[in-house]
């Protein structure tokens, strides 16, 4: 119990004791005055009994009046809380119940209601932003598909133009499909029911296989690959981490200029397994680094649309790493380099 609460309890108990003594004294002097007025005095035992009954009567009368007042105050607080809960049930989370020291046992409940209103308000804001972002991401390719489909109805266009329009329609369709897949993945990961099957496997071999699978892309851009893969065994879900490396390596290739440099390393110490994926290039501003793992956030807004990004990849990466109780950070300087560092705790 906090010291302040103990002190208040002590004061309350002392007040009750003093009040009982005060009422007994009032009853004692009142009955003595009555005996003197009537010029009669009962036996001592009966007199003490009358004093006690008088004191208890005054005590009971005071407690009844005080109880009515407290009950009215508590009912007022209770009704305020009910109104706040009803308001939240109608979708209005911009409510706050005034809390003060006189709320007594309801104080903690009032704090909980206010906290719940804030949390629900934030969830509602996230839900609205999510719907808005999904609508925007879906509307953009649908508009392109609709527009180029109408253009294909023109019999005057050349074969080259027709192929170009069909390629755009195919690309936008794939973009929609990828968006749908990523939304399903993210929803599944956030549901707490996504299959999670950790096992011991060679992390360095997994990273090497992913680098080799991307060889056509980095050879096409004449990128220099600096690979430093120490032999590391990790207890993790291999399939889930495969999505992490696919996303991070593809992003590094995508945003590295021609003849640029990409580094991939895996090391370990007593506490963590450390994976770093770096590249030179446009970099990420400090402002964007704060939000880069949020859903639908695009640090490079000018290039993400043409490169097919939908702002969900790094959110999925972050969620998968969280499932492994790991951590991911980004360190970047605009126009110079970007380094993604992933840490996995070593189980002992």
N, C-alpha and C positions, 0 to 999 in steps of 0.2 A: 504494500500500500504506500503511495507517495506520502512524503512528510506533510505536505499541505493538507492532504485529505485526512491524515491522522490528527492533525492539529484541529481541523474543523470538527472531527468527531469528538475530540476532547472538549472543545468549547460547547458542543451541543449537549453532551452528558452533564457538564458542569451547570449549564443553564437549566436543564431539567431538575437537577438536584436543588438548586437555589429556588426554583419556582415552587417545588414541593414544600420546602422549608418556609417560604413566604406565605403560602396558602395555609399552612398549619398555624403560623403565627397570627394571621388574620382571623382564622377560626377561633384561636385561643382567646385573643383580646375581644373579639365580638361576643363570644359566649360569656366571658367574664363581665363585660358591660351589661349583658342581658341579665345575668344573675344579680348584679348589684342593683339594676333597675327594678327587678321583681323582688328584691330582698330575699331571695331564696337561692340556696346553693345545694346541688345534688351531691350524692356520694362521689368520692374522688374517682373511682373506677368508671362510674357513669359519666362523669364530667369529661374524662379523657376520651371515652367512647364518642361522646357528642362532638368533641373537638376534632377527632379523627374523621368522623362522618362529614362534618362541616368542611374540613379541608379537602376531602375526596370529592365532595359535591362541587366546590369551587374549581378544583382541578378538572373534573369531568366537564363542567360548563365551559371552561376556557378551551379545553381540547376539542370540544364539539364545535365551538365557533371557529377555532383555528383550522380544524379539519375541513369545515365547509369552505373556508377561504383557500386552503391548499388544494382541495379537490377541484374547486373552480379554476384555479391557476393551472393545475395539471390537465384538466379537460380542455382548456384553451390551447395548451401546448400540444396535446394529443390530437385535437382537431386540426391544428396547423400542419402537423405531420401527415395526417390523413389527406388533407387538401394537396400537400406537396406530392404524395404518392399517386393520388388520382391524376394530378397534372402530368406526372411522368408517364402514367399509363396511357395518356392521350398523345404522347409523343413530344410533350414540351419539357425539355430537360434543363431549361434556363430557370431553375427554381432554387431557392436557398431558404432554409429555416433558420431564423435568428436563434443563436445559442448564447446563453449567459449562465453564470454560476448558479442562478436561482432555479435552473431547470432540474436540478437534483439528479435522480437516477435516469431521467430522460436525456441528460446531456450527451452521453455516449451514443444513444440511439439517434439523436439529432445530428451528431457528427457523421454517423454512418450514412444517414439519408443524404446529407449534403455531399459526402464523398461519392456515393452511388450516382447522384445526379450529375456530378462532374464527369465521372467515368462513362456513364451512358451518353452524355453529350459529346464526349470525344469519339465514342464508337459511332454515334450517328453521323458526326462530321466525316469520319473515315469512310462510312458506308456511302454517303452522298458523293464524296470525292471518288470512291471506287467506281460507282455507277457512272459518274460523269466521264471518268477516264476510259472505262470500257466502251461507253457509247461513242466517245471520240475515236478510239482505236478501231472500232468496227465500222463507223461511218465513213472514215477516210478511204479504206479499200473498196467499200461498197460503192462509193461515189465514183471511184475510178473504173470499177467493173461496169457500172451502169453506163457511164459516159462512153467508154470505148466499145461497149456492146452496141450502143446506138450508132457510133461511128462506123462499125462494121456493116451496118445495114445500107450504107451508101455504096452503090455499085460502081461509083466512079473512082474509088481509091485503088491504088496500085497493089500488086502482090506484096511488094516490100512493106508498104504501109500496113497491109492486112496482117502480115506476119509480126510486125512490130506491135500492133495493137493486141494480137493474141498472146504475145509474150508478156505484155504488161498485165493482161487479165490473168494469165497463169501465175505470174509473180504475186499479184495481189491476192489470189485465191490461196496460194501457199502461205502468205502472210496471215490471212485469216485463220488458216488451219493451225499455224504455229501459235497464234494468240490463244486459240481454243485449247490447245494442248498445254500451254503454260498456265492458263487459268485453272485447268483441271489439276495439274501438278501442285500448284500453289494451294488450292483449296484442300487437296488431299493431305499435304504436308501440315497445314494449319489445323486439320481436324483432329489431330492426336491419334488417329487410327491408321495412319499410313504404315504399311509393312516396314519393319526395321529389323534387319537380320545381320547383325555384326559378326564378323569372323576374322581370324588372323590371315593376312595376306601381304604380299610384297608391294608396298606402295611405290617404290622406285620403278618396278616393272610396269605397273599400271600407268604411271606418268610417261614412261618411255614409249609404251604402245600408243598413247594418245598423241604424242609428238609425231610419231611415225605415221599415224593415220592422217595427220594434218600436213604431211610433207608436200603434197601437190600445191596447197595454198601458199606455204611460206617459200617454196621454190619459185612459184609464179611471181612473187614479189621480190625475189632475190634477197631474202632476209637472212641475216647471220644468226644462227641459233647457238647460244652458249648454254650447254647442258652440264649440270653438276648434280648427279643423282647418287647419293650414298645409299648403301643397302639398308633399308628400313622396313621393318615389319610392323604393321598397324592393325589394331582390332577395330574394324569399322564395317559399315555396309558398303561393299564394293560397288554395287550398282548405283547407289545414291551418289557416292563420291565421283563416279564416272561422269555424272552430269555436271558436277562442280568443275572438274578439269576441262571438260569440253567447252563450257561457257567461258572460263577464264582464258584458255589458250586461244580460242576463236576470237575473243575480244582483243587479245594482244596482237594477233595477226591483222585483224580488221583495222585497228587504229595505229598501226606502225607504218610509216612511209616506206616507199620502195627503197631497197638496199639498207633498211634499218636493222635494228638489233633487238633480239628477244632473249631473255634469260629465264631458265627454269631450273630450280634447285630444290633438293630435299635433304634436310639434315635433322639431327636430333641431339638433345641434351638430356640431362637427368629428369627434367620435368615435361618437356614437350617434343613433339614432332613438328618440324617447321618446314613449310612449303612456301617458296617465293616464286612468283611469276612476274617478270618485269619487261618493260619495253620502252624504247624512246619514241617520241612523237609529240602529239598535240598536248598531252597531259590533261589533268583535271584540276579545276580551280578549287580553292579552299572552301568556297561556298557550296560547290557541288559535292565535294567529298563528304559533307555532313549528311546529305540526302541520298547518296548514290545507291543505298541498299533499300530505299523505299519503293513500293510498288508504283510502276508506271513513270518513275522519275528518269528523265533522259538528260545526262550531262551534256552530250553533244547533240543538241536539238537540230542542228543543221544537217547532220549526217545520218542520224538514226533511222529516218524514214527511208532513205535510199538504200541503206544497208540492211533493212528488214528488221530492225530492233523494235521491241514493243515495251521496253522498260521493266520487264518482269524477270529477266535472266538473273540479275544480281540479287533480286529478292528471293528467288528460289535457292540460289547459292547460299545466301545468309541463313535461310531456314534449315537447309540440310546440315550446314556446319553447326548450327545451334542444337540440332538433334544429336549431334556427336559431342555436345558440351565443349565445342571448340570456339574459336574466335577468328574473325577475319577483319583486317584493317587495310586501309589504302594510304599510301604516301605518294604524293605526286606534285610536280612542279610544271606549271603551264609552259608548253613549248620545249620541255626537256625530257622528262621521264615519268613513268608510273610504275609503282611496285605494289602488288597485292601480296599480303602476307597472311598465311593460314596457319593457325596453331591448333594442334590436337594434344590434349593432356595424355600423358603416359600412365596407364593403369599400373598400380603396384600391388 
